[in-house]
């Protein structure tokens, strides 16, 4: 059984919550990796490498989901993560382009 978690609706996305989530360098790197990936790519949570514990990564994914930056899908023994690209571009035009430009040297 799969279960999706979208976080807040598009109209409910708050700039403060999004910027707060992006203030952490580990969370910003996760979002930046998703921004630079092909559209609608789903990655497993374990595919992101960070020098933090598994429980800390779980916390980071929860913050990103609660802020509305990512959508998580629970497959039971693993979770998939996708960027809410269309929703974010609708609510905050240019934000994802800014993050993508940060990823390129």
FENPEMO-V401509 format. One record per pair of residues at least 6 apart in sequence whose ideal C-beta (glycine too) atoms are under 6 Angstrom apart, sorted by sequence separation. I is the first residue (numbers start at 1). J is the second residue. If there is no record, write none. Layout:
i=I j=J
i=I j=J
This chain:
i=21 j=27
i=22 j=28
i=64 j=70
i=65 j=72
i=72 j=79
i=73 j=80
i=88 j=96
i=72 j=81
i=70 j=81
i=71 j=82
i=70 j=83
i=71 j=84
i=45 j=61
i=30 j=48
i=26 j=50
i=27 j=60
i=26 j=60
i=44 j=78
i=45 j=79
i=45 j=81
i=27 j=64
i=31 j=69
i=42 j=80
i=43 j=81
i=42 j=82
i=21 j=63
i=21 j=64
i=21 j=67
i=21 j=69
i=18 j=67
i=34 j=83
i=17 j=67
i=13 j=68
i=7 j=65
i=7 j=66
i=5 j=65
i=8 j=68
i=7 j=68
i=35 j=96
i=35 j=99
i=36 j=100
i=6 j=71
i=35 j=100
i=5 j=72
i=32 j=99
i=36 j=103
i=4 j=73
i=2 j=73
i=3 j=74
i=32 j=103
i=2 j=75
i=10 j=87
i=13 j=91
i=10 j=90
i=10 j=91
